[in-house]
Structures are given as structure tokens and as C-alpha cells.
Amino acid sequence: MTMTVEHTLLTRVPDALLIGGRWRPASDGATLAVRDPATGAVIKEIASASVEDGGAALDAACEAFPSWSETPARVRAEILRKAFDLLMERKEDFALLMSLEMGKTLAEARGEVAYGGEFLRWFSEEAVRAVGRYAPSPEGHGRMIVTQHPVGPCYLITPWNFPLAMATRKIAPALAAGCTVVIKPAELTPLTTLLFARLLEDAGLPPGVVNVITTSHSGAVSEPIIRDPRLRKLSFTGSTPVGVRLLEQAAGGVLRTSMELGGNAPFVVFEDADLDKAVEGAMAAKFRNIGQACTAANRFIVHESVAEEFARRVTHRVAELRVGRGTDEGVEIGPLIDDRAVSKAESLVADAVERGARLRTGGHGIDGPGTFFEPTVVTDVAAGSDILREEIFGPVLAIVPFSTEDEAVAIANDTEYGLVSYVYTESLSRGQRMIERLATGMMGLNMGVVSNAAAPFGGWKMSGLGREGGAEGIHEYLQTKYTLTPSPFA
């Protein structure tokens, strides 16, 4: 990929805030620098919103809400479908931009464009299906009418690791339901959301329906928006501690909330598993997005009879992964997002080894420009190791042996999180038992990737509240009204 192509693309990305249909600088002139994690170089300077800018964005969303909420569902659907078509036409631009600002490989980024685009297509179809019901009351004295209505202006906060898909997964159902939004992308990867907002304009979205604020002062800008009584919905994807703090702020206004928080996914391999399939699934579940995904397998819980063979096969695969800048051909593992991520991965591996784990490959940061970490495998990880309790968010595969099904379930459920689990077994009855016994909101049974726009994404316990995607996704942005009318036969 030539620097000329990269430069040309970056010049097309807005460097301003989108408020009320107008691209404008921050009210105080502040800016923030976006860096390429593969080189550390600044790739673009953009506006950094102030508290006043956040208030102006909410003003715009509130002003646009009455008109947008009354816009026919078919019109809203056609705009979302047009956005999908434009995204498919511009997929290479979005893939390159994500690789530049986040570090993921072009192959990964192209996959995210396909995945993120599906939310636009899916919710363009769901927009016309927000139906209610009409029925006689049980006593026969009246008629019950149940209708669905947009909840109101929404504040959407997206993370850095999937800058397109997390935006489309929130914006699409909100617009389909008739809501207006203010979206705040992560400071580390804001460019994709800015380019996507420009695409929505090209798709015919009216001014003020989507407003974008980028800022290096997230807490200060977000809190007044969340506490404003006009806001009716908060959707956040990010860490559990931040989510808890936002829920506390949202409680004052009794806001509808969707929280997609942390994960600590178990990947259980039973003695009867097809190891070829399990290894393929492990590579997908662990190393997708450089391991920087809330759905990434965190703890590989492998039956003692196959643990060594599984470790041998997976270590061979991991040791061959090619590390480099995501835009380079053939690269499979890009950089971690920043220096803190590298330090965390090193610390988790070191703690495991100190407690007796065996380092099979990798285990260290890579010197030079950029924030790279070696693809890593550690085996025989002891109970109590930090790597089993904390979300790794890096290319580190940690293996724990087990002897019985009950033990595997106990290890898998021994976490405050409950987002997703993965199970490999050729036994139908055991697979069904795992569906019942593992305390997670999603599960891959002999599958290493579960995310799909047509499926409800979300977790149990400290992994969050609500669901994104699927038939459930649009209902996060709708509120129900029940009306009783006299019987027409009275």
C-alpha cells in the first residue's frame, strides 16, 4: 500500500465535529492527534470537542427528533439500505482507514466492513417490522392496543477495537427505530466514524439525526450529556469499570441503557473433540483482531488427555504467524493499540510463568517502532494466575488442563464475566449440557466465531445489559405503549 494512497484517503476524512448537519471545529479550537500504532506517527489532527460542543450536539439531536421519529419507516429503511450500498462501494477505503488508525490487517478490516455493513442491511429490514398488537381484553369490555415508539435522543459511545462495526451496530437500530443520536467514538480510533458519518450524509440522512463528537476529554464531555433530562437512551461498549460509572450517571435520569462490557471467554476442548476443528477454532477465537476483542477466547480449558497434543498443534500455528504493519501483504498480526496494551500482555505472561506456566512461544514485546507483541502460547497455567482473571486483549493463548466435565464447567464459570463461551465436543448430549451449564450470553458449539448481525449479541453478569443485533436489537431503541379503548360492540 503506497503512502500516496494512504494520504489521499486521509485527506477525505473530515477533521471536524458533525453537529446539526454542519461540520465545524471545536468551540475552543482544541484538537487531538490520531496515531498509527504500527509506526507511532501522527496520521491526522482532528477536532476535540468541549463540554459546550457536547451540549450543542445533544441540542441538534433533540431538535431533529420530532421530524425523524415521524418519518415513515420505509423512508428510514431506504436510507439505511442506501448506506449499506455505499459502504460496499467504498469498502476498500474503510478497510484501509481502519488498518491505519487501529492496526488490524487489511484482511481483518475487510471482514469488519462486511460484518459492520450487515447491521445497516439487517436494520433496514427491521425498520418496517416494529409492530404492536390489537386484541380484545380478556373480559371483553374493551380493546387492547400495544404500540411501539422510538425512545428518543440517544448517546452512543463506541470502543477503539472495531471502529466501524461498533458504530453501525448502534446507529443502525437507533435510526431504524426513529431515534436521533449523538455518537462519541473512541479517542484512539475516531476517523472511521467520521468517514462513516460523511457516508450517511451521502445516503440522504437529514441534518441532526446523527451527530459526531470526537474528544480527548471523554468523561468531562459525556457526563453532562448523560445527565441531561432530554436524553433517553445510553449505549456503551467498553470496559466494565467505565460501564459501571456510566450506569451510575444514567440512574439519575432512569435512562434506557445498553451495556456491552468486558469478557473472559472460556474455550473448552473435550477429549472427544475433533482437534483439527478445535485448533482452527482456537486460531479464529483467539487471534481475530490481534486478540483485541471482547469475544476473544481468554482461557483455553483443555482435557488432560489431549492437552499436550492440542498445545503442540496450536503452538506450531502460532509460531508461524507473521507480525507487521496491517497494511502490508501477508501480515497476520498487527500492532496492539498502544504501549499500555503491550505492557499488560507482558505482565500477564510473566505472572503466569512465575506461577509455573510453561512458555511455548512468544511472550515479549517487539523492539522498534510501533506497539507489537509476539504471538504467544503458555501452557499448564496455574489457578489464581492473573491471566485467568483479567481480559488479556492481546495475542496470548493460555491453556489450562482439566480432568472431568464438572471441573471444566467450574473453571469456565469461575469469572465475573459472562459474554461468550466456546465448546468443542463431538457429543451431542454433552454439547446440549454445555448450553445449559455455561453462564454466558452467547456460545459457539464447535464454532470459533459467533458474531452475526442477525443474532442477539450480549452477555450475562458483569458483561453487560441488553442485546445488539438480531430481532432484539431494535427493541433496545423502542418503548411500549398500551392503550385500552371501549369495545366497538358495547
C-alpha positions as semicolon CSV with decimal commas, in nm:
position;residue;x (nm);y (nm);z (nm)
1;M;0,000;0,000;0,000
2;T;0,162;0,328;-0,110
3;M;0,183;0,634;0,110
4;T;0,013;0,832;-0,169
5;V;-0,299;0,616;-0,143
6;E;-0,299;0,649;0,235
7;H;-0,252;1,026;0,218
8;T;-0,529;1,069;-0,037
9;L;-0,770;0,872;0,180
10;L;-0,682;1,064;0,496
11;T;-0,747;1,397;0,324
12;R;-1,104;1,279;0,257
13;V;-1,171;1,208;0,624
14;P;-1,340;1,504;0,799
15;D;-1,134;1,666;1,073
16;A;-1,428;1,843;1,236
17;L;-1,731;1,773;1,456
18;L;-2,065;1,698;1,290
19;I;-2,337;1,891;1,474
20;G;-2,677;1,964;1,328
21;G;-2,567;1,878;0,977
22;R;-2,268;2,113;0,983
23;W;-1,901;2,015;1,007
24;R;-1,735;2,256;1,247
25;P;-1,423;2,288;1,464
26;A;-1,432;2,255;1,841
27;S;-1,570;2,565;2,008
28;D;-1,239;2,625;2,184
29;G;-1,026;2,526;1,884
30;A;-0,885;2,219;2,057
31;T;-0,757;1,925;1,854
32;L;-0,639;1,570;1,914
33;A;-0,382;1,365;1,728
34;V;-0,463;1,023;1,582
35;R;-0,165;0,788;1,553
36;D;-0,084;0,478;1,353
37;P;0,003;0,217;1,620
38;A;0,229;0,036;1,372
39;T;0,463;0,335;1,345
40;G;0,368;0,575;1,622
41;A;0,333;0,852;1,362
42;V;0,050;1,105;1,373
43;I;-0,175;1,043;1,073
44;K;-0,432;1,318;1,128
45;E;-0,525;1,603;1,362
46;I;-0,898;1,638;1,430
47;A;-1,127;1,849;1,645
48;S;-1,151;1,767;2,015
49;A;-1,498;1,853;2,143
50;S;-1,557;2,062;2,453
51;V;-1,842;2,028;2,702
52;E;-2,021;2,303;2,509
53;D;-1,985;2,108;2,185
54;G;-2,138;1,803;2,351
55;G;-2,435;2,012;2,460
56;A;-2,473;2,153;2,110
57;A;-2,473;1,802;1,964
58;L;-2,750;1,696;2,201
59;D;-2,943;2,012;2,115
60;A;-2,923;1,915;1,748
61;A;-3,036;1,558;1,815
62;C;-3,331;1,682;2,021
63;E;-3,430;1,932;1,753
64;A;-3,419;1,666;1,481
65;F;-3,604;1,401;1,680
66;P;-3,970;1,503;1,619
67;S;-3,929;1,506;1,242
68;W;-3,719;1,191;1,222
69;S;-3,945;0,994;1,458
70;E;-4,241;1,078;1,232
71;T;-4,055;0,986;0,914
72;P;-4,218;0,676;0,763
73;A;-4,037;0,354;0,847
74;R;-3,996;0,276;0,477
75;V;-3,807;0,602;0,423
76;R;-3,578;0,531;0,717
77;A;-3,524;0,181;0,582
78;E;-3,429;0,307;0,237
79;I;-3,170;0,545;0,380
80;L;-3,011;0,261;0,577
81;R;-3,013;0,040;0,269
82;K;-2,851;0,319;0,065
83;A;-2,585;0,350;0,336
84;F;-2,518;-0,023;0,306
85;D;-2,479;0,002;-0,071
86;L;-2,240;0,297;-0,040
87;L;-2,035;0,115;0,223
88;M;-1,995;-0,182;-0,008
89;E;-1,882;0,052;-0,286
90;R;-1,628;0,217;-0,054
91;K;-1,521;-0,092;0,137
92;E;-1,153;-0,061;0,045
93;D;-1,141;0,295;0,179
94;F;-1,289;0,188;0,511
95;A;-1,067;-0,119;0,536
96;L;-0,752;0,085;0,478
97;L;-0,859;0,355;0,721
98;M;-0,923;0,103;0,999
99;S;-0,589;-0,060;0,937
100;L;-0,417;0,278;0,960
101;E;-0,578;0,401;1,280
102;M;-0,626;0,073;1,468
103;G;-0,353;-0,155;1,328
104;K;-0,559;-0,453;1,218
105;T;-0,465;-0,631;0,899
106;L;-0,640;-0,544;0,574
107;A;-0,795;-0,891;0,571
108;E;-0,937;-0,832;0,919
109;A;-1,053;-0,484;0,823
110;R;-1,231;-0,610;0,511
111;G;-1,405;-0,864;0,729
112;E;-1,517;-0,587;0,962
113;V;-1,659;-0,386;0,671
114;A;-1,865;-0,690;0,570
115;Y;-1,977;-0,752;0,929
116;G;-2,047;-0,386;1,007
117;G;-2,234;-0,339;0,683
118;E;-2,471;-0,621;0,770
119;F;-2,613;-0,414;1,058
120;L;-2,716;-0,149;0,807
121;R;-2,882;-0,407;0,583
122;W;-3,039;-0,602;0,871
123;F;-3,192;-0,299;1,042
124;S;-3,307;-0,151;0,714
125;E;-3,525;-0,464;0,702
126;E;-3,623;-0,446;1,069
127;A;-3,729;-0,080;1,047
128;V;-4,066;-0,174;0,899
129;R;-4,126;-0,457;1,146
130;A;-4,154;-0,269;1,476
131;V;-4,509;-0,396;1,512
132;G;-4,755;-0,397;1,801
133;R;-5,078;-0,588;1,853
134;Y;-5,453;-0,547;1,884
135;A;-5,668;-0,780;2,091
136;P;-5,987;-0,786;2,296
137;S;-5,942;-0,763;2,671
138;P;-5,999;-1,095;2,849
139;E;-6,322;-0,958;3,000
140;G;-6,447;-0,846;2,660
141;H;-6,513;-0,490;2,781
142;G;-6,252;-0,322;2,565
143;R;-5,979;-0,349;2,305
144;M;-5,611;-0,352;2,394
145;I;-5,376;-0,174;2,153
146;V;-5,000;-0,218;2,202
147;T;-4,775;0,011;2,000
148;Q;-4,400;0,071;1,973
149;H;-4,244;0,419;1,978
150;P;-3,885;0,549;1,948
151;V;-3,734;0,602;2,289
152;G;-3,590;0,945;2,200
153;P;-3,247;1,105;2,159
154;C;-2,962;0,858;2,224
155;Y;-2,599;0,887;2,326
156;L;-2,377;0,619;2,176
157;I;-2,021;0,555;2,298
158;T;-1,811;0,320;2,087
159;P;-1,473;0,149;2,154
160;W;-1,149;0,161;1,959
161;N;-1,117;-0,203;1,856
162;F;-1,397;-0,228;1,595
163;P;-1,440;0,134;1,485
164;L;-1,688;0,064;1,202
165;A;-1,887;-0,233;1,330
166;M;-1,949;-0,083;1,673
167;A;-2,078;0,235;1,510
168;T;-2,311;0,058;1,268
169;R;-2,429;-0,184;1,539
170;K;-2,558;0,110;1,743
171;I;-2,651;0,369;1,480
172;A;-2,847;0,136;1,253
173;P;-3,106;0,014;1,507
174;A;-3,140;0,364;1,654
175;L;-3,219;0,515;1,314
176;A;-3,445;0,223;1,221
177;A;-3,647;0,281;1,537
178;G;-3,682;0,654;1,468
179;C;-3,429;0,781;1,721
180;T;-3,169;1,052;1,673
181;V;-2,819;1,013;1,809
182;V;-2,502;1,171;1,933
183;I;-2,212;0,932;1,885
184;K;-1,873;0,963;2,052
185;P;-1,611;0,732;1,902
186;A;-1,301;0,632;2,095
187;E;-1,019;0,887;2,102
188;L;-0,775;0,630;1,965
189;T;-0,976;0,540;1,651
190;P;-1,221;0,820;1,565
191;L;-1,151;0,854;1,191
192;T;-1,367;0,565;1,075
193;T;-1,675;0,709;1,244
194;L;-1,612;1,048;1,086
195;L;-1,586;0,893;0,741
196;F;-1,899;0,686;0,808
197;A;-2,091;1,000;0,908
198;R;-1,995;1,154;0,575
199;L;-2,129;0,839;0,406
200;L;-2,461;0,875;0,592
201;E;-2,490;1,228;0,457
202;D;-2,435;1,093;0,107
203;A;-2,709;0,835;0,173
204;G;-2,956;1,117;0,235
205;L;-2,974;1,125;0,615
206;P;-3,129;1,456;0,729
207;P;-2,921;1,704;0,932
208;G;-2,909;1,649;1,306
209;V;-3,019;1,285;1,300
210;V;-2,660;1,168;1,358
211;N;-2,416;1,399;1,533
212;V;-2,050;1,309;1,589
213;I;-1,830;1,443;1,865
214;T;-1,465;1,336;1,889
215;T;-1,283;1,434;2,205
216;S;-0,983;1,371;2,426
217;H;-1,195;1,460;2,733
218;S;-1,447;1,177;2,725
219;G;-1,558;1,186;3,087
220;A;-1,600;1,562;3,106
221;V;-1,791;1,578;2,778
222;S;-2,006;1,270;2,832
223;E;-2,136;1,328;3,185
224;P;-2,341;1,642;3,111
225;I;-2,496;1,471;2,810
226;I;-2,589;1,163;3,016
227;R;-2,733;1,374;3,297
228;D;-2,937;1,594;3,062
229;P;-3,309;1,511;3,113
230;R;-3,371;1,528;2,738
231;L;-3,152;1,224;2,674
232;R;-3,348;0,899;2,686
233;K;-3,101;0,628;2,590
234;L;-2,736;0,543;2,656
235;S;-2,549;0,270;2,471
236;F;-2,189;0,194;2,562
237;T;-1,933;-0,064;2,454
238;G;-1,614;-0,075;2,657
239;S;-1,467;-0,184;2,988
240;T;-1,680;-0,293;3,282
241;P;-1,542;-0,031;3,527
242;V;-1,629;0,252;3,287
243;G;-1,967;0,094;3,219
244;V;-2,047;0,083;3,590
245;R;-1,960;0,452;3,622
246;L;-2,183;0,541;3,327
247;L;-2,470;0,338;3,473
248;E;-2,440;0,540;3,793
249;Q;-2,467;0,860;3,592
250;A;-2,760;0,724;3,391
251;A;-2,953;0,623;3,701
252;G;-3,049;0,982;3,780
253;G;-3,249;1,013;3,461
254;V;-3,368;0,648;3,462
255;L;-3,221;0,613;3,114
256;R;-3,267;0,310;2,896
257;T;-2,921;0,156;2,882
258;S;-2,738;-0,098;2,669
259;M;-2,401;-0,204;2,808
260;E;-2,163;-0,431;2,617
261;L;-1,880;-0,470;2,862
262;G;-1,583;-0,694;2,935
263;G;-1,534;-1,063;2,868
264;N;-1,325;-1,356;2,985
265;A;-1,429;-1,620;2,737
266;P;-1,360;-1,988;2,809
267;F;-1,268;-2,217;2,518
268;V;-1,335;-2,574;2,631
269;V;-1,188;-2,869;2,441
270;F;-1,316;-3,210;2,549
271;E;-1,137;-3,540;2,497
272;D;-1,369;-3,636;2,209
273;A;-1,320;-3,311;2,019
274;D;-1,205;-3,306;1,659
275;L;-0,864;-3,148;1,724
276;D;-0,826;-3,020;1,369
277;K;-1,150;-2,825;1,409
278;A;-1,059;-2,718;1,762
279;V;-0,723;-2,576;1,653
280;E;-0,885;-2,386;1,365
281;G;-1,148;-2,255;1,603
282;A;-0,883;-2,157;1,855
283;M;-0,690;-1,954;1,600
284;A;-1,007;-1,768;1,500
285;A;-1,140;-1,718;1,852
286;K;-0,805;-1,601;1,992
287;F;-0,622;-1,413;1,720
288;R;-0,906;-1,233;1,542
289;N;-0,832;-0,861;1,566
290;I;-0,493;-0,940;1,728
291;G;-0,680;-1,078;2,028
292;Q;-0,825;-0,733;2,094
293;A;-1,193;-0,831;2,108
294;C;-1,434;-0,880;2,395
295;T;-1,531;-1,210;2,232
296;A;-1,169;-1,331;2,214
297;A;-1,111;-1,667;2,383
298;N;-0,923;-1,589;2,703
299;R;-0,888;-1,925;2,882
300;F;-0,831;-2,247;2,688
301;I;-0,961;-2,524;2,911
302;V;-0,841;-2,849;2,754
303;H;-0,893;-3,208;2,869
304;E;-0,573;-3,353;3,011
305;S;-0,576;-3,645;2,763
306;V;-0,546;-3,410;2,463
307;A;-0,390;-3,102;2,623
308;E;-0,036;-3,174;2,507
309;E;-0,136;-3,258;2,150
310;F;-0,361;-2,951;2,131
311;A;-0,077;-2,735;2,267
312;R;0,171;-2,881;2,018
313;R;-0,054;-2,817;1,719
314;V;-0,161;-2,470;1,822
315;T;0,194;-2,364;1,914
316;H;0,313;-2,465;1,569
317;R;0,043;-2,246;1,412
318;V;0,103;-1,951;1,642
319;A;0,482;-1,954;1,594
320;E;0,431;-1,918;1,218
321;L;0,205;-1,610;1,239
322;R;0,358;-1,317;1,056
323;V;0,376;-0,993;1,253
324;G;0,388;-0,650;1,089
325;R;0,205;-0,340;0,977
326;G;-0,152;-0,433;0,892
327;T;-0,139;-0,270;0,550
328;D;0,148;-0,496;0,437
329;E;0,063;-0,804;0,233
330;G;0,079;-1,136;0,415
331;V;0,075;-0,988;0,767
332;E;-0,148;-1,182;1,008
333;I;-0,083;-1,000;1,337
334;G;-0,069;-0,622;1,354
335;P;0,030;-0,399;1,647
336;L;-0,152;-0,368;1,975
337;I;-0,333;-0,039;2,018
338;D;-0,076;0,131;2,245
339;D;0,216;0,088;2,486
340;R;-0,015;0,011;2,778
341;A;-0,156;-0,289;2,593
342;V;0,195;-0,425;2,534
343;S;0,289;-0,377;2,899
344;K;-0,029;-0,552;3,014
345;A;0,033;-0,854;2,792
346;E;0,393;-0,883;2,912
347;S;0,282;-0,857;3,274
348;L;0,015;-1,126;3,240
349;V;0,253;-1,369;3,072
350;A;0,528;-1,302;3,327
351;D;0,290;-1,363;3,619
352;A;0,174;-1,694;3,468
353;V;0,532;-1,812;3,414
354;E;0,631;-1,713;3,767
355;R;0,344;-1,933;3,893
356;G;0,470;-2,232;3,699
357;A;0,326;-2,197;3,348
358;R;0,535;-2,310;3,053
359;L;0,608;-2,055;2,781
360;R;0,584;-2,237;2,447
361;T;0,640;-1,944;2,211
362;G;0,648;-1,564;2,219
363;G;0,587;-1,381;2,543
364;H;0,751;-1,045;2,480
365;G;0,702;-0,708;2,319
366;I;0,891;-0,646;1,996
367;D;1,151;-0,368;1,990
368;G;1,132;-0,098;1,726
369;P;0,869;0,146;1,609
370;G;0,511;0,054;1,681
371;T;0,344;-0,138;1,963
372;F;0,390;-0,501;1,864
373;F;0,371;-0,812;2,081
374;E;0,481;-1,162;1,989
375;P;0,202;-1,418;1,932
376;T;0,223;-1,628;2,247
377;V;0,126;-1,966;2,389
378;V;0,155;-2,057;2,758
379;T;0,051;-2,395;2,896
380;D;-0,013;-2,550;3,239
381;V;-0,138;-2,218;3,373
382;A;-0,197;-2,240;3,748
383;A;-0,520;-2,143;3,919
384;G;-0,504;-1,789;4,055
385;S;-0,287;-1,658;3,772
386;D;-0,375;-1,306;3,661
387;I;-0,408;-1,425;3,301
388;L;-0,712;-1,635;3,403
389;R;-0,889;-1,347;3,579
390;E;-0,817;-1,049;3,356
391;E;-0,917;-0,987;2,996
392;I;-0,593;-1,028;2,801
393;F;-0,676;-0,817;2,492
394;G;-0,370;-0,937;2,307
395;P;-0,232;-1,233;2,106
396;V;-0,175;-1,460;2,405
397;L;-0,323;-1,812;2,424
398;A;-0,328;-1,961;2,776
399;I;-0,402;-2,332;2,829
400;V;-0,539;-2,490;3,148
401;P;-0,585;-2,870;3,173
402;F;-0,892;-3,036;3,328
403;S;-0,997;-3,394;3,401
404;T;-1,379;-3,402;3,435
405;E;-1,674;-3,225;3,279
406;D;-1,774;-3,079;3,614
407;E;-1,425;-2,940;3,659
408;A;-1,432;-2,782;3,313
409;V;-1,765;-2,615;3,388
410;A;-1,640;-2,489;3,724
411;I;-1,327;-2,337;3,567
412;A;-1,525;-2,184;3,281
413;N;-1,783;-2,024;3,510
414;D;-1,525;-1,901;3,764
415;T;-1,536;-1,540;3,646
416;E;-1,746;-1,231;3,699
417;Y;-1,792;-1,208;3,323
418;G;-2,033;-1,400;3,104
419;L;-2,015;-1,278;2,746
420;V;-1,932;-1,578;2,528
421;S;-1,803;-1,933;2,555
422;Y;-1,668;-2,183;2,305
423;V;-1,704;-2,560;2,332
424;Y;-1,554;-2,836;2,117
425;T;-1,703;-3,184;2,151
426;E;-1,839;-3,447;1,915
427;S;-2,102;-3,548;2,170
428;L;-2,446;-3,405;2,102
429;S;-2,566;-3,464;2,458
430;R;-2,255;-3,302;2,607
431;G;-2,297;-3,003;2,377
432;Q;-2,655;-2,965;2,495
433;R;-2,541;-2,985;2,856
434;M;-2,287;-2,711;2,796
435;I;-2,558;-2,485;2,654
436;E;-2,741;-2,529;2,983
437;R;-2,442;-2,513;3,218
438;L;-2,212;-2,238;3,090
439;A;-2,309;-1,896;3,225
440;T;-2,263;-1,686;2,912
441;G;-2,498;-1,489;2,689
442;M;-2,353;-1,644;2,371
443;M;-2,187;-1,973;2,284
444;G;-2,002;-2,123;1,991
445;L;-2,053;-2,501;1,976
446;N;-1,776;-2,633;1,751
447;M;-1,753;-2,277;1,615
448;G;-1,478;-2,023;1,683
449;V;-1,665;-1,711;1,568
450;V;-2,023;-1,634;1,678
451;S;-2,093;-1,271;1,587
452;N;-2,369;-1,213;1,332
453;A;-2,590;-0,912;1,268
454;A;-2,898;-1,138;1,268
455;A;-2,819;-1,271;1,618
456;P;-2,856;-1,106;1,961
457;F;-2,510;-1,001;2,086
458;G;-2,466;-0,955;2,460
459;G;-2,364;-1,113;2,787
460;W;-2,461;-1,212;3,138
461;K;-2,331;-1,095;3,475
462;M;-2,068;-0,818;3,455
463;S;-2,050;-0,848;3,077
464;G;-2,342;-0,615;3,032
465;L;-2,708;-0,539;2,976
466;G;-2,927;-0,555;2,668
467;R;-2,866;-0,700;2,323
468;E;-2,734;-0,564;1,995
469;G;-2,827;-0,719;1,662
470;G;-3,099;-0,967;1,583
471;A;-3,470;-0,905;1,624
472;E;-3,389;-0,795;1,979
473;G;-3,161;-0,510;1,870
474;I;-3,424;-0,263;1,753
475;H;-3,626;-0,306;2,072
476;E;-3,341;-0,151;2,270
477;Y;-3,444;0,176;2,100
478;L;-3,822;0,137;2,127
479;Q;-4,064;0,187;2,414
480;T;-4,401;0,020;2,450
481;K;-4,736;0,192;2,491
482;Y;-5,057;0,013;2,588
483;T;-5,392;0,178;2,512
484;L;-5,734;0,048;2,620
485;T;-6,034;0,152;2,411
486;P;-6,403;0,068;2,461
487;S;-6,534;-0,238;2,283
488;P;-6,685;-0,141;1,945
489;F;-6,975;-0,368;2,035
490;A;-7,057;-0,208;2,370
